[in-house]
Amino acid sequence: MKQGLVFLYFLICVIYVQAAVASEDPVLEAARQAEAQLDARVGLAVYDTGSGANWLFNADGSFPMGSTFKVLACGVLLARADAGDEDLDRFVEIVQTDLVTYSPVTETWVGRNVSLGEICAATMRTSDNTAANKVLEALGGPGSLTAFLRSLGDQTTRLDRWETDLNEGTPGDPRDTTSPAAMAASFQKFVLGDVLSTSSRETLTDWLLGNEVGGPLLRAGLPEDWRIGDRTGAGGHGSRGIVAVLWPPGRAPLIAAIYLTETQATLEGRDAAIAAIGRAIAETIAGAP
């Protein structure tokens, strides 16, 4: 009986300490609040590349990627170009039967031959779904993207389908998923690591900085003097996500991957929750030495 009471006391202490730590950290608290307010499953991984600090919340959980996969696809295409296996100046034809839902750029290109570089730019900046499929086609399909990630040590992230089926986001379905930790690690290798040549990293960064559809998410929560390059995504069952590189003024960049799913919240509500996490990140960095 006594041993049982001791164990119970120990367990209560552990839970109390964990709760206290979470409540004292603005980033983790923002994630917890998002989970509660949206009645959602939330995960994030944020890494400060300067100090080595990290913020992890359900970071190894499985989440639908949605359109965040597009930065990986274009990263792999750039890597193939660096290796001489692809040419961003190669032209491919856009035909009517290529078009899928939400293709604001490629629908104006029907009947034209367009370079892979232009197609990747449309994929990254506007999240054009047909453009993303043309990138995947150049790579050899979703499985080729997954295989490249495995070569980088990412054993978690997987792409199985094409746009727009990959956005289904059915709970428990392992297809087209990642974890915040895995996505952040792979993304960092492309945007800050040595997977790409210097010129290709600069190209990828320019595409990220030029994202035209990320305004209501992290960008809405960060100070104006921060630079941000990001790729967002959305899908079924309330799925929403973002992967980003953040440059606070005078500091080394941060890498962030944030996902939420399994919620009935509106898109605006989900975006606002991610913006609140952005504010918490900025608050935390502002208070760091």
C-alpha positions as CSV (number, residue, x, y, z in Angstrom):
1,M,0.0,0.0,0.0
2,K,2.8,2.4,1.0
3,Q,4.7,1.7,-2.2
4,G,1.6,2.3,-4.2
5,L,1.1,5.7,-2.5
6,V,4.7,6.6,-3.2
7,F,4.4,5.8,-6.9
8,L,1.2,7.7,-7.1
9,Y,2.8,10.7,-5.5
10,F,5.8,10.4,-7.9
11,L,3.4,10.3,-10.9
12,I,1.5,13.3,-9.7
13,C,4.8,15.2,-9.4
14,V,5.9,14.3,-12.9
15,I,2.6,15.4,-14.4
16,Y,2.8,18.6,-12.4
17,V,6.3,19.4,-13.5
18,Q,5.5,18.6,-17.2
19,A,2.4,20.8,-17.0
20,A,4.4,23.6,-15.3
21,V,7.1,23.5,-18.0
22,A,4.6,23.6,-20.8
23,S,2.7,26.5,-19.2
24,E,5.9,28.5,-18.7
25,D,7.0,28.2,-22.3
26,P,5.1,30.4,-24.7
27,V,5.6,28.2,-27.7
28,L,4.5,25.0,-26.0
29,E,1.6,26.8,-24.3
30,A,0.4,28.2,-27.7
31,A,0.4,24.6,-29.1
32,R,-1.5,23.4,-26.1
33,Q,-4.0,26.2,-26.4
34,A,-4.5,25.5,-30.2
35,E,-5.1,21.8,-29.4
36,A,-7.7,22.7,-26.8
37,Q,-9.4,25.6,-28.6
38,L,-9.7,23.8,-31.9
39,D,-10.3,20.4,-30.4
40,A,-7.6,19.3,-32.7
41,R,-4.5,17.2,-32.8
42,V,-1.5,19.5,-33.0
43,G,2.2,18.9,-33.4
44,L,5.2,21.2,-33.9
45,A,9.0,21.1,-34.1
46,V,10.9,24.4,-33.9
47,Y,14.7,24.6,-34.0
48,D,16.9,27.5,-33.2
49,T,19.9,26.9,-35.4
50,G,22.0,29.4,-33.5
51,S,21.5,28.4,-29.9
52,G,20.5,24.7,-30.5
53,A,17.3,25.2,-28.5
54,N,14.3,23.3,-29.7
55,W,10.5,23.3,-29.0
56,L,8.8,20.0,-29.5
57,F,5.1,19.2,-29.1
58,N,3.8,15.9,-30.4
59,A,6.8,16.2,-32.7
60,D,6.9,12.5,-33.6
61,G,3.1,12.3,-34.3
62,S,1.9,11.5,-37.8
63,F,0.2,14.3,-39.7
64,P,-1.1,14.7,-43.3
65,M,1.4,16.8,-45.3
66,G,-1.0,18.5,-47.7
67,S,0.9,21.0,-49.8
68,T,3.9,21.2,-47.6
69,F,5.3,18.3,-49.6
70,K,5.8,20.8,-52.5
71,V,8.9,22.3,-50.9
72,L,10.4,18.8,-50.7
73,A,9.4,18.0,-54.3
74,C,11.0,21.2,-55.6
75,G,14.0,20.6,-53.4
76,V,14.5,17.2,-54.9
77,L,14.2,18.6,-58.4
78,L,16.9,21.1,-57.6
79,A,19.1,18.4,-56.3
80,R,18.6,16.4,-59.5
81,A,19.6,19.5,-61.5
82,D,22.7,19.9,-59.4
83,A,23.6,16.3,-60.1
84,G,23.1,16.8,-63.8
85,D,20.1,14.4,-63.9
86,E,17.6,17.2,-64.7
87,D,17.5,20.6,-66.3
88,L,15.3,23.4,-64.9
89,D,15.3,24.9,-68.4
90,R,13.7,21.7,-69.8
91,F,10.3,22.5,-71.3
92,V,7.2,20.4,-70.7
93,E,3.8,20.8,-72.3
94,I,0.7,21.7,-70.2
95,V,-2.4,20.2,-71.7
96,Q,-6.1,20.5,-70.6
97,T,-6.2,17.0,-69.2
98,D,-3.3,17.8,-66.8
99,L,-5.5,20.3,-64.9
100,V,-6.7,19.5,-61.4
101,T,-8.5,21.6,-58.8
102,Y,-6.8,24.8,-57.8
103,S,-4.4,25.5,-60.6
104,P,-4.4,29.3,-60.9
105,V,-1.2,29.6,-62.9
106,T,-1.2,26.4,-65.0
107,E,-4.7,26.9,-66.2
108,T,-3.4,30.0,-68.1
109,W,-0.6,27.8,-69.6
110,V,-2.7,25.2,-71.3
111,G,-1.3,24.5,-74.8
112,R,2.1,26.0,-73.9
113,N,5.5,24.6,-73.2
114,V,6.8,25.8,-69.8
115,S,10.2,25.3,-68.2
116,L,10.5,23.2,-65.1
117,G,11.9,26.2,-63.3
118,E,8.8,28.2,-64.0
119,I,6.6,25.2,-62.9
120,C,8.4,24.9,-59.6
121,A,8.1,28.7,-59.0
122,A,4.3,28.4,-59.5
123,T,4.2,25.4,-57.2
124,M,6.0,27.1,-54.5
125,R,4.5,30.6,-54.7
126,T,0.9,29.9,-55.4
127,S,0.6,26.2,-54.4
128,D,-0.7,25.4,-57.9
129,N,-1.7,21.7,-57.8
130,T,-1.2,20.9,-61.5
131,A,2.3,22.5,-61.4
132,A,3.1,20.2,-58.4
133,N,2.0,17.2,-60.3
134,K,4.2,18.2,-63.2
135,V,7.1,18.4,-60.8
136,L,6.3,14.9,-59.4
137,E,6.1,13.7,-63.0
138,A,9.6,15.0,-63.6
139,L,10.8,13.2,-60.5
140,G,9.3,9.9,-61.5
141,G,6.2,10.0,-59.3
142,P,5.5,10.3,-55.5
143,G,7.6,7.2,-54.7
144,S,10.7,8.8,-56.1
145,L,10.3,11.7,-53.7
146,T,10.0,9.3,-50.8
147,A,13.1,7.3,-52.0
148,F,15.1,10.5,-52.1
149,L,14.1,11.4,-48.5
150,R,15.1,7.9,-47.4
151,S,18.5,8.6,-48.8
152,L,18.7,11.7,-46.5
153,G,17.9,9.6,-43.5
154,D,14.2,10.6,-43.3
155,Q,12.4,7.3,-42.5
156,T,9.1,8.9,-41.7
157,T,7.9,11.2,-44.4
158,R,6.2,9.5,-47.3
159,L,4.3,10.6,-50.4
160,D,2.0,8.1,-52.0
161,R,-0.4,9.9,-54.2
162,W,-0.7,12.9,-56.6
163,E,-2.6,16.1,-56.3
164,T,-5.4,16.3,-55.2
165,D,-5.9,12.9,-53.7
166,L,-3.0,13.3,-51.3
167,N,-5.0,16.0,-49.4
168,E,-7.6,13.5,-48.2
169,G,-6.1,13.4,-44.6
170,T,-8.1,10.5,-43.3
171,P,-7.3,9.9,-39.6
172,G,-5.1,6.8,-39.3
173,D,-4.1,6.7,-43.0
174,P,-0.3,6.6,-43.2
175,R,-0.3,7.7,-46.8
176,D,1.1,11.2,-47.6
177,T,2.1,11.9,-44.0
178,T,5.1,13.2,-42.1
179,S,5.9,14.2,-38.5
180,P,6.8,17.7,-37.5
181,A,10.3,16.5,-36.4
182,A,10.9,14.6,-39.7
183,M,9.7,17.4,-41.9
184,A,11.7,20.0,-40.0
185,A,14.9,17.9,-40.3
186,S,14.5,17.2,-44.0
187,F,13.5,20.8,-44.8
188,Q,16.5,22.1,-42.9
189,K,18.8,19.9,-45.0
190,F,17.4,21.5,-48.2
191,V,17.3,25.1,-47.1
192,L,20.3,25.4,-44.8
193,G,22.3,22.2,-45.3
194,D,24.5,20.8,-48.0
195,V,21.9,18.8,-50.0
196,L,21.8,21.6,-52.6
197,S,24.4,23.7,-54.2
198,T,24.7,27.3,-53.1
199,S,22.8,28.6,-56.1
200,S,20.0,26.0,-55.7
201,R,19.6,26.9,-52.0
202,E,19.3,30.5,-53.1
203,T,16.6,29.6,-55.7
204,L,14.7,27.5,-53.1
205,T,14.9,30.3,-50.6
206,D,13.6,32.9,-53.1
207,W,10.6,30.6,-53.9
208,L,9.9,30.3,-50.1
209,L,10.2,34.0,-49.5
210,G,7.8,34.6,-52.4
211,N,5.0,32.4,-51.1
212,E,1.8,34.3,-51.9
213,V,-0.6,32.2,-49.9
214,G,1.0,32.1,-46.4
215,G,-0.1,35.5,-45.1
216,P,-2.7,34.4,-42.5
217,L,-0.4,31.8,-40.8
218,L,3.0,32.4,-39.3
219,R,3.5,35.6,-41.2
220,A,0.5,37.1,-39.4
221,G,2.1,36.4,-36.1
222,L,5.7,37.5,-36.6
223,P,7.1,41.1,-36.3
224,E,7.6,42.9,-39.6
225,D,11.4,42.9,-39.3
226,W,11.5,39.1,-39.4
227,R,12.1,37.4,-42.7
228,I,10.1,34.3,-43.4
229,G,10.1,31.7,-46.2
230,D,7.3,29.2,-46.0
231,R,5.2,26.6,-47.7
232,T,1.7,25.9,-46.4
233,G,-0.8,23.1,-46.8
234,A,-4.4,22.1,-46.1
235,G,-6.5,19.0,-46.4
236,G,-9.4,17.0,-45.3
237,H,-10.5,16.5,-41.7
238,G,-9.4,20.0,-40.7
239,S,-5.7,19.4,-41.7
240,R,-3.5,22.5,-41.9
241,G,0.3,22.8,-41.9
242,I,3.3,25.0,-42.5
243,V,7.0,24.5,-42.8
244,A,9.1,27.6,-42.6
245,V,12.5,29.1,-42.2
246,L,12.5,32.2,-40.0
247,W,15.2,34.9,-39.8
248,P,14.9,37.1,-36.7
249,P,16.9,40.3,-37.1
250,G,20.6,39.8,-36.0
251,R,20.1,36.1,-35.2
252,A,20.6,32.7,-36.8
253,P,17.6,31.3,-38.6
254,L,14.9,29.1,-37.0
255,I,13.3,26.1,-38.7
256,A,9.6,25.4,-37.9
257,A,7.2,22.7,-38.9
258,I,3.6,23.0,-37.5
259,Y,0.7,20.7,-38.3
260,L,-2.8,20.3,-37.0
261,T,-5.6,17.9,-38.0
262,E,-8.8,16.2,-36.9
263,T,-10.8,19.3,-36.1
264,Q,-14.0,20.9,-37.2
265,A,-12.6,24.4,-36.8
266,T,-12.8,26.9,-39.7
267,L,-9.8,27.6,-41.9
268,E,-9.6,31.0,-40.4
269,G,-9.6,29.5,-36.9
270,R,-6.8,27.1,-37.8
271,D,-4.8,29.9,-39.4
272,A,-5.2,32.1,-36.4
273,A,-4.0,29.3,-34.1
274,I,-0.8,29.0,-36.2
275,A,-0.4,32.8,-36.2
276,A,-0.6,32.6,-32.4
277,I,2.2,30.1,-32.3
278,G,4.2,32.5,-34.5
279,R,3.7,35.2,-31.9
280,A,4.8,32.9,-29.2
281,I,8.0,32.0,-31.2
282,A,8.8,35.7,-31.6
283,E,8.1,36.4,-27.9
284,T,10.4,33.6,-26.9
285,I,13.2,34.7,-29.2
286,A,12.9,38.3,-28.1
287,G,13.4,37.2,-24.5
288,A,16.4,34.9,-25.3
289,P,20.0,36.0,-24.6
